[in-house]
Amino acid sequence: MTDVRDEDVVERPDEDDYDLLTFGEAGARLEIEIRAMRSRIAELEQASPVDADAVSAAKERLAALQDGASRNAAQPINDENFERFFGYPGKARRNTAW
C-alpha cells in the first residue's frame, strides 16, 4: 500500500455534483494530470540517454494542461459571459434549488 502525502492530495469542492464534470472537478483532474506530467518530465530528463523529442513533447503537453487549468480557473459564468460560453443567449442560474 502506498502512503499518501499531503502534497499528493488534490482539493475537490465539497459542493460539487460528481455526476457532472464541473469546473471544480475539471480543475482537480487537470491538477492531477499536471502533477503527473511534471513527474514524467523529471523522469525523461534524468534518463540516460535523454530523449530530447520526448522531453519536448512532454513539455508541450504540460503547457497545454497549464493553459487549460488557467482557462478553467477563470471567472464563473455570469449574465455577461453566458452567451459567449454556451453559444446562445440566456441568464446564469444562481443559488438555484432543483
C-alpha positions as CSV (number, residue, x, y, z in Angstrom):
1,M,0.0,0.0,0.0
2,T,1.3,3.5,-0.9
3,D,1.4,6.2,1.6
4,V,-0.5,9.4,0.5
5,R,1.3,12.6,1.2
6,D,-0.4,15.9,1.7
7,E,1.1,17.3,-1.5
8,D,-0.4,14.4,-3.4
9,V,-4.0,15.2,-2.3
10,V,-6.0,17.3,-4.8
11,E,-8.7,19.6,-3.4
12,R,-12.2,19.0,-4.7
13,P,-15.0,21.4,-3.7
14,D,-17.4,19.7,-1.3
15,E,-20.5,21.2,-3.0
16,D,-19.7,19.7,-6.5
17,D,-22.0,17.2,-8.0
18,Y,-19.6,14.4,-9.1
19,D,-22.1,13.1,-11.7
20,L,-21.2,16.2,-13.7
21,L,-17.9,17.5,-14.9
22,T,-18.0,20.7,-13.0
23,F,-15.3,23.4,-13.1
24,G,-14.1,22.2,-9.7
25,E,-13.8,18.6,-10.9
26,A,-12.2,19.6,-14.2
27,G,-9.7,21.7,-12.2
28,A,-8.9,18.7,-9.9
29,R,-8.4,16.4,-12.9
30,L,-6.2,18.9,-14.6
31,E,-4.1,19.3,-11.5
32,I,-3.7,15.5,-11.3
33,E,-2.5,15.5,-14.9
34,I,-0.2,18.5,-14.4
35,R,1.5,16.8,-11.5
36,A,1.8,13.5,-13.4
37,M,3.3,15.3,-16.4
38,R,5.8,17.2,-14.2
39,S,6.9,13.8,-12.8
40,R,7.1,12.4,-16.3
41,I,9.3,15.3,-17.5
42,A,11.6,14.8,-14.5
43,E,11.9,11.1,-15.3
44,L,12.6,11.8,-19.0
45,E,15.3,14.4,-18.1
46,Q,17.0,12.0,-15.8
47,A,17.1,9.2,-18.3
48,S,20.4,8.2,-20.0
49,P,20.4,9.0,-22.8
50,V,17.9,11.8,-22.7
51,D,15.2,11.6,-25.4
52,A,15.0,15.3,-26.4
53,D,11.9,14.7,-28.6
54,A,10.1,13.0,-25.7
55,V,11.1,15.8,-23.3
56,S,9.9,18.4,-25.8
57,A,6.6,16.7,-26.4
58,A,6.0,16.3,-22.6
59,K,6.8,20.0,-22.0
60,E,4.3,20.9,-24.8
61,R,1.7,18.7,-23.1
62,L,2.4,20.3,-19.7
63,A,2.0,23.8,-21.2
64,A,-1.3,22.8,-22.8
65,L,-2.6,21.4,-19.4
66,Q,-1.5,24.5,-17.6
67,D,-3.3,26.6,-20.2
68,G,-6.4,24.6,-19.7
69,A,-6.2,24.9,-15.9
70,S,-5.8,28.7,-16.3
71,R,-8.9,28.9,-18.5
72,N,-10.8,26.6,-16.1
73,A,-9.9,28.9,-13.2
74,A,-11.4,32.0,-15.0
75,Q,-14.3,33.8,-13.5
76,P,-17.5,31.7,-13.3
77,I,-20.3,32.0,-15.8
78,N,-22.4,35.2,-15.3
79,D,-25.1,37.0,-17.3
80,E,-22.4,39.0,-19.3
81,N,-20.4,36.0,-20.5
82,F,-23.2,33.3,-20.6
83,E,-23.9,33.6,-24.4
84,R,-20.2,33.6,-25.3
85,F,-19.7,30.4,-23.2
86,F,-22.8,28.5,-24.2
87,G,-23.4,29.9,-27.7
88,Y,-26.9,31.0,-27.1
89,P,-28.5,33.9,-25.1
90,G,-29.6,33.3,-21.5
91,K,-29.1,34.1,-17.9
92,A,-26.7,32.4,-15.5
93,R,-28.5,30.5,-12.7
94,R,-27.5,31.4,-9.2
95,N,-28.2,29.6,-6.0
96,T,-31.0,27.6,-7.6
97,A,-32.6,24.6,-5.9
98,W,-33.8,21.9,-8.1
